[in-house]
Amino acid sequence: MPALLLGVSVLATSLHAQEKPAEPAAQANEQPEQKPRPTRHKDRVFFKDLEGTWIAAAYRDKLTSTRSPRAAANAAGALAIKIQRDGRSYPLLVTNFRRAVLQAIIDIQPDNKPKSYRLAVAKEDATAINAADLSYIYFRGERDAQGTFNTLSIAEPYFSKRRSANYVRLDGALEDFINQTVIAGKYHDSQGAVYEFTADGDAILPDRKFAYEVSLDPGAARCDVIVSHSEREPEGKERIGFAWKGQQLQLFEVTGTKAPLACGKKPFAELTRQ
């Protein structure tokens, strides 16, 4: 990963007090002269101002209303953008949940329009950077009263062909947001057996427990599925299909060994949230 070309240098200055003759009593309570504070560059954007996970607002809304990652992924363009510090650099990950593009942010520059900026990016594995290696991603945004960006309009080139789309910053990890929105909760079936899918990724069934993740790739199966978590249980083989029918969560057996997987026609459990 190349080092960032821009940084902020902090200069430390030591001030040594010098002895002065005692002031007359009449001047003892005089206040020292106040120096004017330096002017803050309100329009300047730093790397940390954009750090976090951003998801397309259209994807968030469709996911919330349908609780179906496959249905929500039909939205065109990039669905998630992640900017996270890694040592001295800031990688940029852009994905539509089918494939991903990884770049390195080299600089954040003002555009010629108000509240408009651009990311100067280069290949994440480049060993040297010059102007010819850079490409640009334009975005617009407005800070809130605390000076924070919560929404951005981004014209990313990889999946959206530079068409601007609105993105919202998540408070936490994408995985936790997906779990909470789609399936997290405690349920029971018609016989009273308890099922639970926690927001942090544990599936607790009447006969077994495993670490799960919701599949976001719409090409992986012909139905929505949860699978064994790829990092927490790399050898896991759990696969369960799911669908919402009104307020009931239906669970299905999953068949097939290669994508796209398929779900059974009838659910093996119909669950009601407790």
C-alpha positions in Angstrom: 0.0 0.0 0.0 1.6 3.4 -1.0 2.0 6.0 1.7 -0.5 8.9 1.5 0.8 11.9 -0.4 -0.9 14.4 1.9 -0.6 14.5 5.7 -0.9 16.9 8.5 2.3 17.9 10.2 2.1 18.9 13.8 4.9 21.2 15.0 5.6 21.3 18.8 7.0 24.5 20.2 8.4 24.9 23.7 7.9 28.2 25.3 10.3 29.2 28.1 9.1 31.6 30.7 11.4 34.6 31.3 11.8 36.3 34.6 10.2 39.7 34.7 10.2 42.4 37.4 7.2 42.5 39.6 4.3 44.5 38.2 2.8 47.3 40.2 -0.2 46.4 42.3 -2.5 48.4 40.0 -1.6 46.1 37.0 -1.8 42.8 38.9 -5.3 42.0 37.7 -4.9 43.0 34.1 -5.8 40.2 31.6 -3.2 39.1 29.0 -4.0 40.1 25.5 -6.1 37.5 23.7 -4.7 36.4 20.4 -7.3 35.8 17.6 -8.0 32.2 16.9 -6.9 30.8 13.5 -9.6 30.7 10.9 -11.1 27.2 10.4 -11.4 25.9 6.9 -15.0 24.9 7.0 -15.0 23.4 3.5 -11.9 21.3 4.0 -12.5 17.5 4.1 -10.1 15.1 5.8 -9.8 11.4 5.4 -11.4 10.7 8.8 -14.4 12.8 7.8 -15.4 10.0 5.3 -14.2 7.0 7.2 -16.8 4.3 7.7 -19.3 2.1 5.7 -21.7 3.8 3.4 -24.7 2.0 1.8 -26.9 3.2 -1.1 -30.0 4.8 0.3 -32.1 2.9 -2.3 -30.7 -0.4 -1.2 -31.3 0.4 2.5 -34.9 1.4 1.8 -35.6 -1.7 -0.3 -33.9 -4.0 2.2 -35.9 -2.5 5.1 -39.3 -2.9 3.3 -38.8 -6.4 1.9 -36.2 -7.9 4.3 -34.9 -9.7 1.2 -31.2 -9.1 0.2 -31.9 -10.6 -3.2 -34.7 -8.2 -3.9 -32.8 -5.2 -2.6 -29.7 -6.0 -4.7 -31.6 -5.4 -7.9 -30.8 -1.7 -7.4 -28.3 -0.6 -10.0 -24.8 0.6 -9.2 -22.6 0.2 -6.1 -24.5 -0.9 -3.0 -21.8 -0.3 -0.4 -18.7 1.8 -0.1 -16.2 1.3 2.8 -13.4 3.7 3.7 -11.2 2.5 6.6 -7.7 3.5 7.7 -5.1 0.8 7.3 -1.8 2.0 8.8 -0.9 5.2 7.0 -3.3 4.7 4.1 -7.0 4.7 3.4 -8.2 1.9 1.2 -11.5 2.4 -0.6 -13.7 -0.7 -1.2 -16.6 -0.4 -3.6 -19.0 -3.4 -4.2 -22.3 -4.4 -5.7 -22.2 -7.6 -3.7 -21.3 -9.6 -6.8 -17.8 -8.2 -7.1 -15.7 -5.6 -5.5 -13.1 -3.0 -6.5 -10.3 -2.0 -4.1 -8.5 1.3 -4.6 -6.3 3.6 -2.4 -7.4 7.2 -1.6 -4.5 9.5 -2.3 -6.1 12.9 -1.7 -9.4 14.6 -1.1 -9.7 17.8 -3.2 -12.3 20.5 -3.5 -14.3 20.7 -6.8 -15.2 23.9 -8.5 -18.8 23.7 -7.2 -20.0 24.5 -3.7 -20.0 21.5 -1.3 -18.5 19.4 -4.0 -15.3 17.4 -3.8 -13.4 14.6 -5.4 -11.4 11.6 -4.3 -8.1 11.1 -6.0 -7.6 7.3 -6.1 -5.1 4.9 -7.5 -4.6 1.1 -7.6 -4.3 -0.3 -4.1 -1.2 -2.3 -4.9 0.7 0.5 -6.8 4.3 0.9 -5.8 4.6 4.5 -7.0 2.1 7.1 -7.7 2.2 10.0 -10.2 -0.6 12.1 -11.8 -1.1 9.8 -14.7 -2.0 6.9 -12.2 -4.8 8.9 -10.6 -8.6 8.7 -11.3 -11.3 10.7 -9.6 -14.5 10.0 -7.8 -16.8 13.0 -7.4 -19.1 13.5 -4.4 -21.2 16.1 -2.8 -22.2 16.5 0.9 -23.3 18.8 3.6 -22.3 18.6 7.2 -24.7 18.6 10.1 -24.5 21.0 13.1 -21.7 18.9 14.6 -19.7 19.1 11.3 -20.3 15.5 10.4 -21.3 14.0 7.0 -24.2 11.6 7.4 -25.2 11.4 3.7 -23.2 11.8 0.5 -24.1 11.9 -3.2 -21.4 9.9 -4.9 -20.7 9.4 -8.6 -18.6 6.3 -8.5 -17.3 5.0 -11.8 -17.1 1.2 -11.3 -20.7 0.1 -11.1 -22.8 3.3 -11.4 -21.1 4.7 -14.5 -20.6 8.0 -12.7 -24.3 8.5 -12.1 -24.7 10.2 -8.7 -26.5 8.2 -6.1 -27.2 8.9 -2.4 -25.4 7.0 0.3 -25.9 7.0 4.1 -23.3 6.2 6.7 -23.9 3.3 9.0 -23.4 3.6 12.7 -21.7 0.2 12.8 -20.6 -2.8 10.7 -22.5 -3.7 7.5 -23.0 -7.2 8.7 -24.7 -6.2 11.9 -27.0 -3.8 10.0 -28.0 -6.6 7.5 -28.6 -9.1 10.3 -30.7 -6.7 12.3 -32.7 -5.5 9.3 -33.3 -8.9 7.8 -33.6 -11.7 10.3 -32.4 -10.9 13.8 -34.9 -11.8 16.5 -36.2 -14.6 18.7 -39.0 -16.8 17.4 -41.1 -19.9 18.1 -42.8 -22.4 15.8 -46.3 -23.9 16.1 -45.0 -26.5 18.6 -43.4 -23.9 20.8 -39.8 -24.7 19.8 -37.5 -21.6 20.1 -35.3 -20.3 17.3 -33.0 -17.2 17.6 -30.9 -15.3 15.2 -28.8 -12.7 17.0 -27.8 -9.4 15.5 -24.1 -10.3 16.0 -24.4 -13.5 14.0 -25.4 -16.5 16.1 -28.1 -18.9 14.8 -29.6 -20.9 17.7 -31.9 -23.6 16.5 -33.7 -26.3 18.6 -31.1 -28.9 17.6 -27.9 -27.0 16.9 -26.1 -23.6 17.0 -23.7 -22.0 14.5 -22.3 -18.7 13.5 -24.1 -17.3 10.4 -24.0 -14.6 7.9 -26.7 -13.5 5.4 -25.7 -14.1 1.8 -25.7 -10.8 -0.1 -24.7 -12.0 -3.5 -27.9 -12.3 -5.5 -26.3 -14.8 -7.8 -25.4 -17.3 -5.1 -28.9 -18.8 -4.8 -32.4 -18.5 -6.1 -33.7 -17.6 -2.7 -32.5 -15.7 0.4 -30.1 -17.8 2.5 -28.0 -17.7 5.6 -24.8 -19.8 5.6 -22.0 -20.6 8.0 -19.9 -17.5 8.7 -16.9 -17.6 6.4 -14.5 -16.3 9.1 -15.9 -17.5 12.3 -16.7 -21.0 10.9 -14.6 -21.4 7.8 -15.2 -25.2 7.7 -19.0 -24.8 8.4 -21.5 -26.2 5.9 -24.7 -24.8 7.2 -27.2 -23.4 4.7 -30.8 -22.4 5.4 -33.1 -20.6 3.1 -35.6 -18.0 4.4 -38.4 -15.9 3.3 -40.9 -13.6 4.9 -44.6 -14.3 4.5 -46.4 -11.4 6.2 -45.2 -11.5 9.8 -44.0 -15.1 9.6 -40.4 -16.1 8.9 -40.3 -19.3 6.8 -37.2 -21.5 6.8 -36.3 -23.9 3.9 -33.9 -26.7 3.2 -31.3 -25.7 0.6 -30.3 -28.0 -2.3 -27.5 -28.0 -4.7 -23.7 -27.8 -4.4 -22.9 -25.0 -6.9 -24.4 -21.6 -7.4 -27.1 -20.8 -7.8 -28.4 -22.9 -4.9 -32.2 -23.6 -4.6 -34.6 -23.7 -1.7 -37.2 -26.4 -1.1 -40.8 -25.7 -2.1 -42.2 -26.0 1.4 -40.8 -24.5 4.5 -39.6 -26.9 7.3 -40.5 -24.3 9.9 -42.8 -21.3 10.1 -41.8 -18.9 12.8 -43.5 -16.1 14.8 -41.5 -13.5 16.5 -41.7 -13.6 20.3 
